[in-house]
Amino acid sequence: EEIKGIIIATLIFAFIISYREWGYGQAFEIDIGLKNFVNAAIIVLLAILVHESGHKLCGVYYGFKIKTRIWWYGMGIALLICFLSRGRLWFLALSGMTLHHLAIQRLGKFRYGERPVELSMIALAGPLANIILATLLKTMQLWFPALSINAALVHKAFIINWAIAIVNLLPIPPLDGIHIFFQSRLFYISIFGFMAGYGALIYFGIYSWLWALFIAGIAWILFYVYFERGAIS
């Protein structure tokens, strides 16, 4: 079921990403479209596998077996948004997850149950894996320009990984963001501020985690001053 879901999600996301790439201008060209669709499918499959591997590896660390549950309603919403925006907006909402205890690795753990902090860390591991992959790809392109790599495909892979990370961080059940949000709103706003800020910097051609962390700090302070402090008091 997991493999089938990942394959279907890959095809849907590849269709959305390549929606506006079936020719030059108004001309429809099947060979160009198929080439762009295949390229998008390969990049999307890599991004999804990295995303889900992040969940699974972090889950094993905490003593859980993670199973992917593709969010089919999200797939429908993604296609609807694609058609309404004519391919300009990507809503790459991927999946939820279910946890199963690994009994041996849970020995000595707190009450053998999952705590919100563990669940939030496992949820965060997926989007974070996408951001790390995106950064590595872009770093290779910027620091090693002599490498014979397709700059356009690397940039597309960068954008796709970032889009999957930021959309799946939205606090919408069953996406990853909902687990982080209910564990700590301040932690959530910091993480979301970091990744959204990273995306804003991309628009200006700036690829820097340090500036993204600075934006995350600003988001944390603003949220605490205007929302969290009042809720605590």
Residue frames as qw, qx, qy, qz and C-alpha x, y, z in Angstrom:
[[0.000, 0.884, 0.467, 0.000, 0.00, 0.00, 0.00],
 [0.309, -0.780, 0.108, 0.533, 2.83, 2.39, 0.79],
 [0.380, -0.163, 0.603, 0.682, 4.60, 1.71, -2.52],
 [0.208, 0.583, 0.699, 0.360, 1.38, 2.03, -4.50],
 [0.114, -0.920, -0.320, 0.198, 0.54, 5.30, -2.76],
 [0.354, -0.632, 0.281, 0.630, 4.01, 6.74, -3.36],
 [0.358, 0.110, 0.683, 0.627, 3.87, 5.84, -7.07],
 [0.097, 0.760, 0.604, 0.222, 0.44, 7.45, -7.52],
 [0.240, -0.891, -0.119, 0.366, 1.52, 10.55, -5.57],
 [0.430, -0.358, 0.447, 0.698, 4.64, 10.79, -7.74],
 [0.274, 0.376, 0.686, 0.560, 2.58, 10.73, -10.95],
 [0.055, -0.880, -0.471, -0.026, 0.09, 13.31, -9.64],
 [0.333, -0.803, 0.063, 0.491, 2.79, 15.70, -8.43],
 [0.426, -0.141, 0.556, 0.700, 4.76, 15.26, -11.67],
 [0.197, 0.630, 0.641, 0.391, 1.64, 16.16, -13.65],
 [0.173, -0.931, -0.272, 0.170, 1.11, 19.28, -11.53],
 [0.424, -0.636, 0.261, 0.590, 4.74, 20.40, -11.80],
 [0.316, -0.065, 0.647, 0.690, 4.94, 19.82, -15.56],
 [0.322, 0.685, 0.620, -0.208, 1.45, 21.23, -16.24],
 [0.229, 0.920, 0.002, -0.319, 2.82, 24.38, -17.91],
 [0.213, -0.624, 0.648, 0.382, 5.73, 22.65, -19.63],
 [0.683, 0.273, 0.670, 0.100, 4.09, 20.84, -22.54],
 [0.528, 0.619, 0.351, 0.463, 5.59, 23.02, -25.25],
 [0.326, -0.153, -0.045, 0.932, 6.88, 26.54, -25.84],
 [0.239, 0.031, -0.095, -0.966, 4.38, 29.38, -25.63],
 [0.702, 0.133, 0.225, -0.662, 0.92, 28.32, -26.80],
 [0.647, 0.347, -0.613, -0.291, 2.18, 25.42, -28.92],
 [0.842, -0.308, 0.373, -0.240, 1.55, 21.91, -27.57],
 [0.509, 0.539, -0.669, -0.063, 4.45, 19.53, -28.17],
 [0.932, -0.290, -0.100, -0.195, 4.07, 15.99, -26.88],
 [0.819, 0.185, -0.347, 0.418, 7.80, 15.11, -26.91],
 [0.128, 0.488, -0.362, 0.784, 8.77, 18.18, -24.86],
 [0.632, -0.466, 0.082, -0.613, 5.89, 17.57, -22.46],
 [0.963, -0.147, -0.224, -0.016, 6.76, 13.92, -21.91],
 [0.617, 0.313, -0.403, 0.599, 10.41, 14.80, -21.32],
 [0.130, -0.487, 0.315, -0.804, 9.47, 17.41, -18.70],
 [0.815, -0.361, -0.053, -0.450, 6.95, 15.04, -17.11],
 [0.916, -0.001, -0.336, 0.219, 9.55, 12.26, -16.78],
 [0.372, 0.394, -0.401, 0.739, 12.12, 14.68, -15.35],
 [0.418, -0.480, 0.193, -0.747, 9.56, 15.96, -12.84],
 [0.919, -0.244, -0.193, -0.244, 8.56, 12.38, -11.90],
 [0.773, 0.142, -0.433, 0.442, 12.18, 11.38, -11.19],
 [0.114, 0.404, -0.370, 0.829, 12.78, 14.47, -9.04],
 [0.625, -0.408, 0.038, -0.664, 9.46, 14.06, -7.20],
 [0.929, -0.138, -0.343, -0.028, 10.10, 10.37, -6.51],
 [0.568, 0.212, -0.465, 0.645, 13.51, 11.22, -5.03],
 [0.159, -0.417, 0.251, -0.859, 11.96, 13.99, -2.91],
 [0.791, -0.343, -0.112, -0.494, 9.18, 11.72, -1.61],
 [0.884, -0.033, -0.420, 0.204, 11.58, 8.89, -0.79],
 [0.346, 0.290, -0.435, 0.780, 13.85, 11.30, 1.09],
 [0.420, -0.423, 0.095, -0.797, 10.83, 12.76, 2.92],
 [0.889, -0.282, -0.166, -0.319, 9.45, 9.40, 4.01],
 [0.776, 0.122, -0.467, 0.405, 12.92, 8.03, 4.83],
 [0.044, 0.442, -0.379, 0.812, 13.37, 10.96, 7.20],
 [0.700, -0.376, 0.062, -0.603, 10.19, 9.92, 9.04],
 [0.955, -0.069, -0.281, -0.063, 11.13, 6.24, 9.13],
 [0.619, 0.275, -0.482, 0.555, 14.72, 6.70, 10.29],
 [0.146, -0.420, 0.372, -0.815, 13.73, 9.14, 13.00],
 [0.814, -0.285, -0.082, -0.500, 10.90, 6.78, 14.01],
 [0.881, 0.031, -0.431, 0.193, 13.33, 3.89, 14.44],
 [0.288, 0.389, -0.473, 0.736, 15.52, 6.13, 16.60],
 [0.405, -0.315, 0.332, -0.791, 12.57, 6.72, 18.94],
 [0.236, -0.030, 0.944, -0.229, 11.44, 3.08, 18.82],
 [0.605, 0.461, 0.392, -0.517, 8.59, 3.23, 16.29],
 [0.377, 0.146, 0.746, 0.530, 7.90, 1.74, 12.89],
 [0.253, 0.504, 0.073, -0.823, 6.43, 4.45, 10.66],
 [0.410, 0.370, 0.776, 0.305, 3.95, 3.72, 7.88],
 [0.031, 0.134, -0.228, -0.964, 3.09, 6.27, 5.22],
 [0.291, 0.594, 0.734, -0.155, -0.58, 7.12, 4.62],
 [0.177, 0.175, 0.397, 0.883, -1.02, 9.13, 1.44],
 [0.200, 0.473, 0.445, -0.734, -3.57, 11.93, 1.92],
 [0.304, 0.361, 0.753, 0.459, -5.91, 11.26, -1.01],
 [0.053, 0.900, 0.417, -0.113, -8.12, 14.26, -0.27],
 [0.261, -0.752, 0.228, 0.561, -4.96, 16.35, -0.41],
 [0.382, -0.025, 0.702, 0.601, -4.17, 14.89, -3.83],
 [0.195, 0.693, 0.658, 0.221, -7.61, 15.96, -5.03],
 [0.123, -0.929, -0.145, 0.316, -7.14, 19.46, -3.60],
 [0.395, -0.479, 0.454, 0.638, -3.71, 19.65, -5.26],
 [0.328, 0.278, 0.725, 0.538, -5.21, 18.81, -8.67],
 [0.053, 0.856, 0.514, 0.016, -8.06, 21.28, -8.17],
 [0.241, -0.843, 0.075, 0.475, -5.65, 24.09, -7.26],
 [0.423, -0.199, 0.606, 0.643, -3.49, 23.16, -10.24],
 [0.257, 0.525, 0.699, 0.413, -6.42, 23.43, -12.66],
 [0.067, -0.922, -0.366, 0.110, -7.78, 26.64, -11.13],
 [0.264, -0.822, 0.228, 0.450, -4.36, 28.33, -11.16],
 [0.752, 0.644, -0.132, -0.043, -3.40, 26.78, -14.52],
 [0.896, 0.096, -0.215, 0.375, -0.37, 25.16, -12.97],
 [0.171, 0.737, -0.265, 0.598, 0.99, 28.28, -11.27],
 [0.474, -0.571, 0.450, -0.496, 0.37, 27.04, -7.71],
 [0.591, 0.130, -0.795, 0.046, 1.71, 23.76, -6.31],
 [0.635, -0.482, 0.308, -0.520, -0.09, 22.30, -3.29],
 [0.606, 0.290, -0.741, 0.015, 2.17, 19.28, -2.80],
 [0.592, -0.422, 0.453, -0.515, 0.48, 17.91, 0.34],
 [0.371, 0.339, -0.856, -0.123, 1.81, 14.40, 0.64],
 [0.661, -0.173, -0.729, -0.045, 0.84, 12.21, 3.55],
 [0.585, -0.660, 0.251, -0.398, 0.18, 11.44, 7.17],
 [0.391, 0.360, -0.828, 0.178, 1.79, 8.69, 9.18],
 [0.840, -0.442, -0.113, -0.293, 0.92, 5.91, 11.59],
 [0.001, 0.624, -0.719, 0.304, 3.19, 4.70, 14.37],
 [0.931, -0.176, -0.289, -0.135, 3.69, 1.10, 15.50],
 [0.506, -0.749, 0.421, -0.078, 5.75, 0.18, 18.54],
 [0.685, 0.390, -0.597, 0.149, 9.04, -1.64, 18.08],
 [0.773, -0.602, -0.154, -0.127, 8.85, -3.48, 21.39],
 [0.832, -0.130, -0.145, 0.520, 12.54, -4.22, 21.85],
 [0.376, 0.341, -0.027, 0.861, 13.62, -0.66, 21.08],
 [0.341, -0.683, -0.134, -0.632, 10.94, 0.76, 23.39],
 [0.749, -0.377, -0.471, 0.272, 12.28, -1.01, 26.47],
 [0.470, -0.325, -0.278, 0.772, 12.85, 1.53, 29.19],
 [0.033, 0.336, 0.266, 0.903, 11.01, 4.29, 27.35],
 [0.243, 0.008, 0.416, -0.876, 8.46, 6.44, 29.14],
 [0.604, 0.220, 0.520, -0.563, 5.32, 4.27, 29.59],
 [0.440, 0.092, 0.818, 0.359, 5.94, 2.62, 26.23],
 [0.350, 0.788, 0.503, -0.054, 3.79, 5.28, 24.56],
 [0.461, 0.417, 0.187, 0.760, 4.54, 8.05, 22.15],
 [0.206, -0.647, -0.307, 0.667, 5.00, 11.48, 23.68],
 [0.375, 0.892, 0.227, -0.110, 4.06, 14.64, 21.76],
 [0.104, -0.834, 0.433, 0.325, 7.70, 15.72, 21.59],
 [0.472, -0.172, 0.806, 0.312, 8.70, 12.40, 19.96],
 [0.502, 0.602, 0.619, 0.056, 5.82, 12.60, 17.51],
 [0.200, 0.953, 0.010, -0.226, 6.73, 16.16, 16.57],
 [0.258, -0.646, 0.616, 0.370, 10.39, 15.24, 16.00],
 [0.511, 0.130, 0.811, 0.254, 9.39, 12.33, 13.75],
 [0.403, 0.802, 0.438, -0.049, 6.99, 14.61, 11.84],
 [0.014, 0.925, -0.213, -0.314, 9.67, 17.29, 11.44],
 [0.547, -0.352, 0.652, 0.390, 12.24, 14.81, 10.12],
 [0.597, 0.486, 0.593, 0.237, 10.45, 14.53, 6.75],
 [0.261, 0.954, 0.123, 0.083, 10.37, 18.22, 5.76],
 [0.337, -0.829, 0.388, 0.222, 13.83, 18.74, 7.27],
 [0.684, -0.077, 0.626, 0.367, 15.22, 15.94, 5.09],
 [0.510, 0.714, 0.408, 0.252, 13.81, 17.70, 2.01],
 [0.013, -0.995, 0.093, 0.024, 15.39, 21.01, 3.01],
 [0.543, -0.578, 0.530, 0.300, 18.76, 19.34, 3.60],
 [0.672, 0.243, 0.597, 0.364, 18.60, 17.64, 0.20],
 [0.335, 0.894, 0.255, 0.157, 17.59, 20.89, -1.50],
 [0.223, -0.930, 0.259, 0.139, 20.47, 22.74, 0.17],
 [0.650, -0.319, 0.592, 0.354, 23.02, 20.08, -0.79],
 [0.612, 0.506, 0.513, 0.326, 21.91, 20.15, -4.42],
 [0.183, 0.969, 0.098, 0.132, 22.05, 23.94, -4.62],
 [0.442, -0.790, 0.362, 0.222, 25.38, 24.08, -2.80],
 [0.714, -0.018, 0.567, 0.410, 26.90, 21.68, -5.32],
 [0.470, 0.724, 0.386, 0.325, 25.68, 23.87, -8.15],
 [0.038, -0.995, 0.023, -0.087, 26.92, 27.14, -6.60],
 [0.490, -0.735, 0.438, 0.165, 30.25, 25.95, -5.20],
 [0.516, -0.191, 0.735, 0.396, 31.24, 23.56, -7.98],
 [0.529, 0.652, 0.038, -0.542, 30.15, 25.24, -11.23],
 [0.168, 0.517, -0.754, -0.369, 32.62, 23.12, -13.21],
 [0.418, 0.065, 0.897, -0.133, 30.56, 19.97, -12.56],
 [0.210, -0.011, -0.661, -0.720, 28.67, 18.78, -15.62],
 [0.088, 0.428, 0.840, -0.321, 25.18, 18.99, -14.11],
 [0.015, 0.579, 0.549, 0.602, 22.01, 20.41, -15.56],
 [0.067, 0.023, -0.378, 0.923, 21.53, 23.70, -13.68],
 [0.500, -0.187, -0.215, -0.818, 17.83, 23.94, -14.60],
 [0.749, -0.232, -0.601, -0.154, 17.08, 20.45, -13.26],
 [0.456, -0.080, -0.604, 0.649, 19.04, 21.11, -10.07],
 [0.150, -0.087, 0.184, -0.967, 17.11, 24.32, -9.49],
 [0.654, -0.213, -0.392, -0.611, 13.82, 22.51, -10.17],
 [0.688, -0.182, -0.676, 0.191, 14.79, 19.79, -7.68],
 [0.216, 0.019, -0.453, 0.865, 15.62, 22.52, -5.16],
 [0.384, -0.136, -0.024, -0.913, 12.22, 24.20, -5.59],
 [0.721, -0.194, -0.555, -0.367, 10.28, 20.91, -5.51],
 [0.574, -0.148, -0.683, 0.426, 11.94, 19.77, -2.28],
 [0.024, 0.009, -0.348, 0.937, 11.32, 23.14, -0.68],
 [0.518, -0.162, -0.254, -0.800, 7.65, 23.13, -1.84],
 [0.716, -0.222, -0.655, -0.095, 7.05, 19.65, -0.41],
 [0.416, -0.093, -0.604, 0.673, 8.66, 20.67, 2.89],
 [0.111, -0.029, 0.209, -0.971, 6.70, 23.91, 3.34],
 [0.600, -0.186, -0.378, -0.680, 3.29, 22.52, 2.28],
 [0.722, -0.222, -0.655, 0.021, 3.58, 19.48, 4.54],
 [0.294, -0.045, -0.543, 0.785, 4.43, 21.79, 7.45],
 [0.366, -0.358, -0.161, -0.844, 0.99, 23.40, 7.25],
 [0.203, -0.071, 0.801, -0.559, -1.00, 22.64, 10.45],
 [0.716, 0.107, -0.189, -0.663, -3.65, 20.67, 8.58],
 [0.653, -0.156, 0.727, -0.142, -4.53, 17.08, 9.59],
 [0.905, -0.396, 0.040, 0.148, -2.97, 14.67, 8.73],
 [0.569, 0.695, -0.243, 0.365, 0.11, 16.59, 7.52],
 [0.671, 0.005, -0.454, 0.586, 3.35, 16.79, 9.48],
 [0.056, 0.431, -0.163, 0.886, 2.76, 20.34, 10.65],
 [0.630, -0.550, -0.221, -0.502, -0.23, 19.43, 12.81],
 [0.851, -0.294, -0.350, 0.257, 1.93, 17.25, 15.11],
 [0.476, 0.135, -0.224, 0.840, 4.52, 20.00, 15.54],
 [0.197, -0.522, -0.110, -0.823, 1.86, 22.68, 16.10],
 [0.725, -0.557, -0.225, -0.338, 0.14, 20.80, 18.94],
 [0.792, -0.165, -0.342, 0.477, 3.44, 19.94, 20.61],
 [0.344, -0.548, -0.137, 0.750, 4.55, 23.58, 20.79],
 [0.378, 0.871, 0.313, 0.034, 3.19, 26.58, 18.95],
 [0.127, -0.907, 0.306, 0.261, 6.41, 28.53, 19.51],
 [0.510, -0.286, 0.725, 0.365, 8.51, 25.69, 18.15],
 [0.548, 0.527, 0.626, 0.173, 6.15, 25.38, 15.18],
 [0.238, 0.961, 0.108, -0.090, 6.27, 29.07, 14.33],
 [0.297, -0.730, 0.511, 0.342, 10.08, 28.97, 14.52],
 [0.539, -0.017, 0.772, 0.337, 10.31, 26.00, 12.14],
 [0.445, 0.711, 0.532, 0.118, 7.71, 27.38, 9.76],
 [0.023, 0.968, -0.073, -0.237, 9.34, 30.80, 9.90],
 [0.421, -0.508, 0.624, 0.419, 12.70, 29.23, 9.04],
 [0.488, 0.193, 0.769, 0.364, 11.39, 27.34, 6.01],
 [0.293, 0.858, 0.420, 0.028, 9.09, 30.12, 4.79],
 [0.136, -0.908, 0.213, 0.334, 11.90, 32.62, 5.28],
 [0.498, -0.263, 0.688, 0.458, 14.22, 30.34, 3.35],
 [0.451, 0.535, 0.660, 0.272, 11.72, 30.37, 0.50],
 [0.099, 0.972, 0.165, -0.136, 11.45, 34.16, 0.60],
 [0.323, -0.709, 0.450, 0.436, 15.23, 34.43, 0.41],
 [0.575, 0.125, 0.707, 0.392, 15.24, 32.11, -2.62],
 [0.359, 0.833, 0.418, 0.039, 13.06, 34.65, -4.44],
 [0.018, 0.975, -0.188, -0.114, 15.86, 37.21, -4.04],
 [0.749, 0.509, -0.383, 0.180, 18.56, 34.70, -4.99],
 [0.148, -0.634, 0.623, -0.433, 19.87, 34.31, -1.43],
 [0.868, -0.098, -0.479, -0.086, 20.60, 30.75, -0.26],
 [0.162, 0.433, -0.618, 0.636, 21.48, 31.07, 3.41],
 [0.582, -0.445, -0.678, 0.059, 20.42, 29.09, 6.46],
 [0.340, -0.187, -0.407, 0.827, 21.83, 31.82, 8.71],
 [0.209, -0.069, -0.096, -0.971, 19.46, 34.46, 7.34],
 [0.582, -0.310, -0.616, -0.429, 16.62, 31.94, 7.48],
 [0.540, -0.333, -0.649, 0.421, 17.43, 31.32, 11.16],
 [0.092, -0.075, -0.198, 0.973, 17.39, 35.08, 11.72],
 [0.436, -0.200, -0.362, -0.799, 13.91, 35.27, 10.17],
 [0.629, -0.326, -0.704, -0.044, 12.83, 32.33, 12.34],
 [0.368, -0.220, -0.524, 0.736, 14.04, 34.22, 15.43],
 [0.169, -0.036, -0.036, -0.984, 12.04, 37.30, 14.41],
 [0.574, -0.262, -0.567, -0.530, 8.94, 35.13, 13.88],
 [0.560, -0.291, -0.710, 0.311, 9.43, 33.52, 17.32],
 [0.172, -0.150, -0.359, 0.905, 9.71, 36.92, 19.06],
 [0.326, -0.092, -0.225, -0.914, 6.70, 38.41, 17.27],
 [0.619, -0.287, -0.658, -0.320, 4.51, 35.37, 17.94],
 [0.486, -0.275, -0.664, 0.498, 5.52, 35.29, 21.60],
 [0.058, -0.099, -0.230, 0.966, 4.95, 39.02, 22.17],
 [0.402, 0.006, -0.192, -0.895, 1.62, 39.32, 20.33],
 [0.757, -0.128, -0.456, -0.450, 0.05, 35.89, 20.92],
 [0.708, -0.077, -0.672, 0.204, 1.76, 33.45, 23.26],
 [0.183, 0.110, -0.528, 0.822, 2.46, 35.82, 26.15],
 [0.485, -0.162, 0.046, -0.858, -1.20, 36.82, 26.30],
 [0.804, -0.108, -0.497, -0.309, -2.31, 33.19, 26.19],
 [0.568, 0.012, -0.683, 0.458, 0.03, 32.25, 29.05],
 [0.003, -0.057, 0.438, -0.897, -1.04, 35.15, 31.26]]
